[in-house]
Amino acid sequence: MKFASVIVDVPARQTDRPFDYIIPQRWEDLVQTGMRVVVPFGPRKLQGFVIGIKDTVDVDVNKLKTLHELLDVTPVLNEELLQLGSWLTEETLCFKISAFQVMLPTAIKATYKKQLRLHRPEDVAANVKLLFQGKESIDWNVLDEQPQLYRAVQTEIAKGTVEVVYEVKDKAQKKKQKMIQPVLPYEELEETAFHLKSKKQQDVLYYFMEHYRSVPLKIVLEELQMTDAPIKSLVKKGLLAEKYVEVYRNPYDDDAFERTKPLPLTEEQQQVITPILTSITKEKHETFLLYGVTGSGKTEVYLQSIEEVLRKGKEAIVLVPEISLTPQMVDRFKGRFGSQVAVLHSALSVGEKYDEWRKILRKEVKVVVGARSAIFAPFENLGIIIIDEEHESSYKQEDNPRYHARTVAIRRGEYHNCPVVLGSATPTLESFARAKKGVYELLTMTKRMNERDLPSVEIIDMREELRAGNRSMFSQLLHEKMADRLEKKEQMVLFLNRRGHSTFVMCRDCGYVVQCPHCDISLTYHRMNNRLKCHYCSYEENLPNACPACNSSYIRFFGTGTQKVEEEITKLFPEARVIRMDVDTTSRKGMHEKLLKSFGAGEADILLGTQMIAKGLDFPNITLVGVLTADTMLHLPDFRASEKTYQLLTQVSGRAGRHELPGEVVIQTYTPEHYSVELAKQQQYDTFFEREMYMRKIRQYPPYYYVALVTVSHPEILKAVQVTEKIVGFLRQHCAQQTMILGPVASAIPRIKDRYRYQCMIKYKREPNLKYVLKMVNEHYQAEMQKDLQISIDFNPTMLM
């Protein structure tokens, strides 16, 4: 008798451990670790993951229940990912089930109908072929009726002649296309065509003599410029046959990418790629920090490193920030490696994601390019992991499991003995400090490709502009430069970190600001539908005509959003063609690509946008970049505010003058004297690093200290405060003397979606007990957390709001 240890799909403390089940005899040879199963759990049946198989158990066998159903024939999580799941549970204090779920595509998590499909019918063993009875695919349940064939089917799956496919029931149904093929031998086709009366039917048969194979119906109709009537007639006569075949929902047409060849490397590129290639050859795990100015050719270094990895028959993962998964980025990788690349990101549909993931599982691709979750791609022979723009905060998941892609990458790099490359023009202070200490190896690139100069940067003090009587959102200088570019037919990028029309609506008589009724935050005015919206909980209301507090009609808009800037440009430069890119204009699928394509094709003069345009764009004709307000991020209650401001200004400036034409940057600000603005002008990261490290040391923040944040939220304010106070007291009792525990204090946004939020911060250098103590906190409040209380624990938070 054999037993399976199963983690069941109930994210709660009491169930966060393996439960033992008896494996029925007919499945004894089949069940493997990493498979999903359905098990009886109390009165219901639940999904779970098999994490171990054993011959003995410590409990009375008669009390054990039996596995109810197998959901997979081959494991969806390999040995490494199972280990990674356990490690994530420890690292982030999440439930095991949450750690496993985060590694799988959505399509697989829900219960979808499963089918067995023949992949290469000619190579399938006779007894399995019988099971299919001439059909191309059969329902999975057919196999349950003939359990003696399980083993044989498993062998065929391993050979790749049969596969298990999930019928995704939503819009993401598997895509099929109709194929037409000739039935008669080649010689008879000519004979038959000669005797046909219909000219069109003759044309079709001649076409198939030329292409004697199955061809998609769509292509036949396009090439012959006809309707499908003649083809239908030929199918009826038995001269042609039609069948449906599955096509991958490929979000990218691989043939549409122009193949590119490796470029000759500059001296600097050669210097930085050498240690990476050595690490690949020696199969040695090292973490490299590739620190190169914007436009220095980091991507080419990535591409050539991957080429070396593929030559060795290994695989590669490339992470890029969600925002910069622009078509341009995908073009570069698809152009070099064609159909060997799978792409994973949030703009794909459930079905497209599932198809891309299946390609990886079936070892049909060798390279994955994707956002954060692509770090869990089920590769088994990794040769390199690259994280581009490693300073991006989107690499940290904000809900459970709160992992950072960088730590997962380094963990996988250790497992596979392969290099991890972190690339950025503005690395996080933590990474740069590690490189300085020799924990990471620092590789530096100081020159732009083709020796172009970095763009010249001007800083404009908007307080001076106001004193001079300029009340517009464009300074005199920016206005002149924009007019000049429009005349020269060059393109420009304007950057503003605020979507919507204006940031808040206020009464000029009594100072009343329209707030969201569910969150403690002001509503943003959106001009398009004349409504006020909350950017936290999506609450909306109509714009009031009079002040709700004092009935005055002097209710006005303050602050600036992208919609308002667009209006202003239209007034000042009626001839300018503007493309606006923010969450509102890019929420529909494919809009991001569409807008960038038309800008690249020169259909607009000005690209106006939020931070989604700050990275990864490379257009030859951009010669001017304008940052409308550099201070939006500086005044946030976050110890990383200066760092984020410096990074953003450097990244945005890097969009200008990347090719033949020289670039200029104008930064408008109300705090020109702040060091993060001043140093971004000269792109002096080293000086900025020193200044900022000094500030962090004085204020006792990372990288000198570790930080953990505990946030408590509840619909009643008193309850939130009480629980936070108790947690703080408990931590003070159980942590070392040197550990600082700050709080309880209301969060920067004290209420979101009618829940009050309180937090405490823990700063420590060494605190071996911390995870254990916080685990005890979680367990203590377990019962209440199933009702209204929420406690979230975040190690190394990127968001303090």
N, C-alpha and C positions, 0 to 999 in steps of 0.2 A: 504493500500500500504506500502511495506517495501523497505528500501534503504540500499545498501551496500557501505561502505567506502573502497576504493581499493587503494593500493600502486601499481602503474604500473611499468613495467620493462623498465624504461628509466633512467639510472643513470646520472641525470643532476640536477642542483640546482632548475630549474623552476618546475620540476616535482616531487621534493622530498617532496610531501605532499599527503594526501589522496584525491581521487576524488570520488564523489558520483555517483552511478548508481542505476537505478530502478531494483528491483528484480522481474522478471516475476512471475505472480501469481502461475504458476505450480511449481515453485521452492521455494515458500515462506517458506515452512516448512523445506527445505533441506539445504539452504545456512547457513554455520556456519563460525565463525571466524577461521582463520588459513587455510582455503581452498584456492586453486588456481583457478582462473577463467580466461576466455578470454574476453576482453572488447574492444569495438570500441574506438580508441583514435586517433582523427584527421582522416586522410584517411585510417589508417591501423588498424589491430587488434593485440592487445598485451596481453601477460600474465600479471597477477597481483595477489597480495595476499589480501584477505578480512581481514581487521583488525578491522572492527566494523559493527554492524547492527543496524539501527535505524528506528523509525516510522515517523520522521519528518525531513525536510531539510530546510536550510535557503534560498534556491534559488528557482526560478520558476521551478516547476516540469516539465513543458513542454520543458524546455531547457535540461533536463537530458536524457542521453541515457540509453539503457537497457543492462544488462549483456548478453553476446553473448553465452557463453558456460561455463559449469562447468568442471573443469579438475579433481576434486577429489570428492569422495562421503563422505569421512571422512577427517577431517583436517590433513594436513601434519605437521603443526606447532601447538603445544598446547599453551594454555594461557600463560604458563611460558616463552616459547621460543619467543612468540610475545613481551612480556614485555622485555625480554633480548635483542631482536632486537632493540627496542627503546632506551634502555640503551646504547647499543654499539654505536648507531648513535651519541648520546651525547658525549660518552667517547672518541671516535676515530675520530669524525667529518667526518664520512663516510655517504653515502646515505643509507636510510632505506632499499632500495631494495638490496644493497650489503650485508647488515647485515643479511637479510633473506636468501639470496642465499648461504651464507657461511655455513648455517646450514644443507643444503640438499645435498644428493649425486648427482653427475653429471647426472646420468641416468634420474633423475626426472626433472632436469632443462631444458633439451631440450624437444622438442615436440615429444614424442614417442606415438605410437598407444596404446590405452588402451583397455583392455578386462575385461569382468566379468567372473570369473571362479567359478564353484561349488567346494566347499571344502568338504562338507559332504552332498551329494545329498539326503540321506535318511531323513535328518531333515529339509529340506527346505519347506516353505509354498507352497501350491498348485499353487497359481496364479503366483508365481515367477518361479516355476518349469516349468510352461507352456511356460514362456518367453524363456527358454533354448531349448525347443522342443527336449529333449533327448540328446542335445549336452553337452559336458563337459565345453566348454567355448564359449561365444558369443562376438561379437564386441560391444563395448560400445554404438555405434550409435543406435543399436536396441532399447535401452532404451529410447533414445530421441524420437523415434516414438511412445512410449507408456508412456507419462509423468505421467499418473495416477499411474504407478507402482513404481515411484521413492521412495516414502515413505517406501513401502514394502521392496524394495531392500536395503534401508538404514538400516532397522531393521535387515534384514538377515546378513548384513555386521557386524553390532554390535554383533550379535550372533556368528559370525565366521563361518557361513555356506556358505557364498559367499564372494569372495574377488576381489578387483580391482588389475589388474596386468598390468605393463607397458611392452609392447613388445619392448625391447631394440633392436634397429635395427642394432647395430654394431656387432663386434665379440662377444659382450656380450649377444648373444641371450640366451633366457632362456634354461637351459640345460634339455633335456628330455632323458629318457632311456626306451628301449623297455622291457616290462614285458610280461611273458608268464604265462597263468593260465589254469587249467583244466576246461572243460565245463561240462563234465558228473559228476553225483554223484559218490562218492567214490566206491560204490559196482560195478557200471557198468564199471569202469576203468579196474578192474582186468579181468572181462569177455572179454572186448574188446581187451585188451593186449594179452590175451591167443590166440585169433584168428588171430592176425596180422602175416603176413609172414616175414616182415622185422625185423631182430634182433635189429637194432638200434632204430627203432620206438618203439619196445617193451621196450627197456631200458629207453627211455624217459618217457613212461607212468608209468613204475615202479618207476621211480624217483619222478614223481608227486604224486604217491600213498604215498610215504614216506614224501614228502613235499607238503601237500595238501593246497597250497596257491599260490598267484602269486609270481614268482621269476624272477629277472632280467635275460634276455636272456644271457648276458655275463657270468653270474655265472653258468647257466645250461651247457653252452658249455664248460666252464673251467672244471667243475666237471665231466662231462661225456666224456671229451676229444674227441669231434666230431665237424663236421661242422654243419651249421644250416639247411642243406637239409632235414634230417628226421623231424625236427620241422616244417618246411614249409609244408611238406606233411600232417602232423597231423592237422595243422591249416586249410588246404584246406578241409580235411575230416570232419572238424567241431568238432574234439575231443579236440583241444586246442584253446585258443583265445589269440590274442596278443593286447596289448594296450600300448600307450606311457604315462608315468607319468613324471611330472616335478621333477627334483632333484635340490636341492639348489646347486649353484656353490659353493661347500664348499671348500675353499682353503686348509682346514685341514681335515684330515680323523679322526673323533672323536674316532673311535674304535682303532686307532693306538696309542693312548696315554695311557701310563701305568698309572693306577689310583694310586695317592699317598695319604698317610694318613698324618694328621697333626703331626709334629714332637714335641717332648717334648721341651718346651721353656727353655732357659737358664735363670738365675736369672735376667740378664739385660733385656732380651726380655720381661720377665714377668713384669718388672717395667715399661717399655715404653708402653706396650699394655694396662695396666690397665686403665690409663686415657682415652685412645681412646674408650675402651669398655664402660666405664662409660658414655661418651658423646653419644655413640650409644643408650644405654639403656634409658638415660634421654631425647633423641631426642633434643639435644642442639647443636647449631652451635658453633664450636670452630675450630681455625686453629692451627694445631700442626706442629712444625718443628722437624722432626725425623733426628737427626744428628748422624750418626754412621759410624765408619771407614769402609773401603772397606772390604767386607767379614764378616761383623758382623751379618748377618742374617736378613736384613731389609725385604727381600721378604717374609720370613715366618711370620713376624709380619703383613704384608699386607694380606697374605692369611687367617690368623686366624681372622683378623678383618672383612674381607669380609664374612667369614663363619657365624659370629655372625649376620651380616646384613641380610644374606639370611635366617637365622633362623627366623628373624623377618618379613620375607616376603617382604623385600625391595631390592633395586637394587644398583649396585656399578659401578663406572667408574674408570678405572685405566689408567693413561696416562704414556707412556714411551717415551723417545726420539726416533725419527724416526730411527736413526742409531742403537739403541739397541733393536729394535723390532725384535730381532734375534729369530730364531726358539726356542732357549733355553728359552727365556722369555715366549713365547706362550706355550711351553711344560709345564712350571710350572703351569700356570693358567688352561690350558685344563686338565692337569693331576689331578688337585684337583677338578675342577668343571665341567669337561666334556662338554656336549653339551649345558650347561647353559651359555657358553661364546661366544660372538661374537667378531671378530677381525677386526679392521679398520685401514688400513695404505696404503701408496701410492703405494706399489708394487702390490696391487690387481688390477684386471682389473675393468673397469667401472661396468660390470655386477656383479662381485663378491662383490664389495662394496655395490651395490644396494641390493643384496640379504642379506648381513649381516645387512644392515640398516632396511630392511623389517622385519627381525627377531625381531629387537628391537621394531619396531612400533607395531608388532603383539603380543608383550609381550611373545615371545617364549624363550627369553634369559633374564638373570638377571644381567649378568656382561659384561661390554665392556672393552676390552683392546685395546688401540689404540694410534696413534700419536695425535698431537695437535687438529685436528678438531673433534676428538671423544668426546671432552668436550661438544659438542652440541647434544650428543645422546638423542633421544626423550623419555627419561624415565620420568615417572610421580610420582615416589615414591622413590626418591634417599635416600640411607641410609649412603653412604660414598663416598668421592671422594679422590683418591690418585694420587699424582703427583710424580713419581720416578725421581731421578736425577734432582731435581727442578732447578738446576743452568744452565741447558742446554739452549743455546740461540735459539734452534729450537722451543721452546714453544712460541716464539714471531713471529707473521705473519709479513712478510716484505712488503706486499702490502695490499691494502684496503680490508676489515677493519683491521687496524693495532692493533689487540688485543693481549694481553698476556694471555695464557691459565690459568695462575695462578689467574689473577683478575676475569676471567669469573668463575673459579671454586669456588672462595670465594663468588662471587655473588650468584651462584646456591646453595652453602652450606647454605647461609643465608635464601634463599627462602624455602629450604626443611628442615631447622633446623637439619642439619647433619654435622658431622665433616669433615674437609678437612685436609689431611695429606700430608705434603711436605717432601720428603725424599732425603737426599744427604750426601755424605762423605765430600763434599766441597760446602756448601750452598753459595748462592750469598751473598755479603756483606749486601745488602738491607734486605734480609730475616733474616740473623743472627742478624742484628742490631734491627730488629723488635722483634725478640725473646728475645733479651737482655732487651728491653724496656717493655716486657710483652704484646705486641700486639699479638704475637703468643706464644703458650706454647712450651717451649724447652724440647725435650726428647733426652737424650744422650746415645749413646752406644760406649764404648771405647775399647771393646775387640772383637777380631775375634771369630767366632764360633769355637768350639773345641779348644779354647785357643791357636790357632796357633800364632806364632810371626808374626809381619809385616815383609815383606822382607827387607833384608839388602840392603842399597842403596849406591852406590859409584858414586861420581861426578868426571868426567875427564875433565881437562882443555885442550881443543883441541889446544890452542896456544902453550902449552908445547910440545904437540905431534909434531906440525909443526917444532918447534925449534930442536926437537930430530931427525928430518929428516923423520918422518912418514907422507907421503903425502896421505895415503889411507883414506877412509871415516870411517874406523874402527880403534879405538884406540888399542894400544898394548893389554890392559887388556881385552877389549871386544872380540878381536880376540882369545885370549887364552881361555876365558870362552866359546866361541862358539865351539871351537875345543873340549873342555872338554865335553860339552853337547852332541855333535855328537857322541863322543866315548861312553858315558853312555846311549845313545839312549833316552835322555830326550828332551822335546820340548822347543822351545823358540819363543818369539814374538819380532819383530823389528818394531819400530814405527818411521814414518817420515811424517811430515805434508805437503808433496808435491807430487802430482801425476805427471806423465810425466817422461821424461828422464833427462832433465836439465832445470833450471829455465829461462835461457836466452842465446842468442847466440850473441857473441861479436867479433868484429874484433880486433886482438891484435896490429895491426899497428896504426889504427886511433881512436879506442875506440867506433866505431859505434855499437849500439845495435839494433837488428831487432825489430821494434815496430809494433803493430797492426794499420792498416790505419784508423780504425773506433773508437779505444779507446786509451787513453793515458796510455798504459801498454805494457810491453815487451811480445813478443810471447814465448810460452813454446815449447821446442823441444820434440816430441814424436818419439821414435826410431822405434816403431812397423811398422809404414807406412812411416817413414822418412820425417815427415812433421812438420811444425810449426803451433801451434794452439793458439787461444786467448781463455782463460778460462772465458771471460766475454760475448763475442758476438758470439763465435763459428766460427769466421773467420779462414780459413786455407790457408797455401801456402807451396810450396815446399822449401826445404832447399837450400839456394843459395850456389853455389860452390865458388864464390868469393865475397868480400865485395862490396855491392852496392854503397858505398860511395867512396872508394879509389882503388877498384879492387884488393886488396891484397888477397892472398890465405890463409892468416893466420886467418881464421874465426873459432872460437873455442866455445865449450860449457862451460858454467859456471853454478855453483849451482848444486844441486843434486835432482833428483826426484826418485820415487819408481822404475821405469824401470831401471835406472842406477844402483841402489843398487842391484837389482836382478842380473844384469850382473856381478857386482863385486863379489857377493857371489859365483856365478857359477865358476868364475876364482879361487877364494881362496879355496873354498870347493867343488870340482867337484862332491863329493858323496852326498852333501846335497840336500834334496828335498824341494823345496820352493813353497809356495802358496802366490801369491800376491793379496792383496785386496785393490782396489781403485775404483774410479768412472768408470775407463775404463774397469776393469775386472768384475764389478758387475752390469753393466747397463742392461744386459739381465735378463728377469724375472726368479727368482728362483736361480740365480747364487750365491747370497749371502749365501743361505742355503746350496747349494751344496758344496761350498768351505769350509764352517765351518764344515759340516758333515764329509768331507774327512779328515780335520785336526783333528777332534775329534776322528776319527777312526784310527789315527796314520799313515795316508798315507803321511804325510809330517813332516819334522823336524822343519822347520822355517815358521812362519806366518809373512809376511811382509805387512805392510799396513799403510793407513792414519788414520784419527781419527775415522773411522768407527770400528776400532778394539779396541778402548780405553775403551769401556764400556761393562758391562753386560756379558762378556765372562767368562766362568767358566770351565776350563779344568784341570783335576787333574795332568796332566803330564808337565804343563808349570813350569819350574824352573828358567828361565832366561828371563828378559825383557830388551831390549836395546832401549834407546831413542837416535836416531842418531844426531839430532840437537834440543836442547831444546829452541833455541832462535828464531825460525821462527816467533813466535807470539809476542815475547817481544818488538820488535821494530816497531810494527804497530802504526799508529797515532790514538790510542784509549785509553781513560782513564782506560779501563778495561783490558789492555794488561797483567799486572802483575797477575791480578786475574785469567784470562783465562789460563795463563801459569801454575800457581800453580794448578789449577783444573785439567788440562790435565795431568800434570806430576803425580799427586796423583792417578788419575784414571788409568793411564797406569800401574803405579807401582803395583796397586791393583790386576793386573791379575796374579801376580806370587805367587807361594807357597800357594795356597788356600786350599790344601789338605795335604796329608801325607808328601810330599817332601818339604824341605825348599826352599824359593825363594830368588833370587838375582836380583838386578836392577842396570844397568849401564846407567848413564845419561851423554851424551857428550854435552859439551857446550863451547861457546867462552866467556860467561860472568858468570863464576862460582860464582862470588862474589855477584850476584844479590839475594836479599832476597827471591824472589819467588822460585828460584832454590834451595837455601840453606834450606829453611823451608820445601820444598816438600820432601827433603831427609829425614827429621826427622818426616814427617807427623804431623807437629805442627800447626794445623789450627788456634788455639787460638792466638798464637804468630803472625802468618801471619795476622790474622784479625786486631790485634791491630796496626801493622806496616802500613798496607794498609789503615786503617781508618784514621791514622794520615796524610798520604799523601793526602787522599781525602779531609780532613778538610782544609789543607793548600791550596789545589788547588780549593776548592769550587765545589766539584762534589758530586753526589749521594753517600751515603744516606743522606748527609748533605743538599744537594740542590736537587730540581727536575730539570730535563733537558728536553727541547723540541727542536726538530731539524726541520727547514724548509728548504727543498731542492727545488731549482728551476732549471728546465732544458729546453733548447731550442736549435734548430740547429744553431742559431746565437749567438756568444759569447756576443756581446754587449747587445742584448735583455736580456739574462740571468742575466748579471750584473745589468742592469737598474732596472729590476723588483725586484731583491733581495734588491737593495739599497732602493727602494720605500717601500718595506715591512719593512725593518729595521727602516726607518724613521717613518712609521705609528705606529710600535710597541713602539718606544721610546716615541711617543706622548701619547699613551693610556695606557702604563703600569706603575706600581708603580715605584718610584725612586730607591728602593732597588733592583729591578729586573735588572739583567745584560743581555744586548743584545750584542752578539759578532758577528762581521761580517760586510758586506758580505765578504766571502772568498771562493776561489775555493775549491771544494771537494778534498779529498785525491786522488781520481782518477778523474781528471778534465773533462774527456770526455769518454762516453760509447755509443757505437752504433751511432756515429756521433752527439751526443747531448752534449752540454756543460753544466756542472753542477756547480752551486754555492749554498752556503748554509749560514744560520745564525743560531746561537745557542742561546737559551734563558735559563738562569739559574735563578731559583726563589725559595723562601721558601714558600711564600703565594702570589698567584696572582689570586684572584677570577675572574678577568675579562678575563683571557687569552683565554679561549675557545671561549668566545663571540667575542673577537678581531680577533682571527684567522678565525673564521667563516665569519666575515666581509671581511677579506682579500680574502677568497675563493670566496665570492659572487662578490667582485669587479672584479676579473679576470675571472669570469665565461665564458664570451663570448670568450676570448682568449684561455681559456683552452679547448675549443672545436676544436681549430685549432692546433697550434704547441706547445703551452706552457704547461708545466706540473709543478704543485706545489704539493709537498707531505709534509704533516705535521705529525710528529711522536713524540708522547709523550713517554718519557722513551725509547729512541732508544737503540737497542742492537748493531746496526752496525752504526759506524760513517763515514764509508768510502763512 
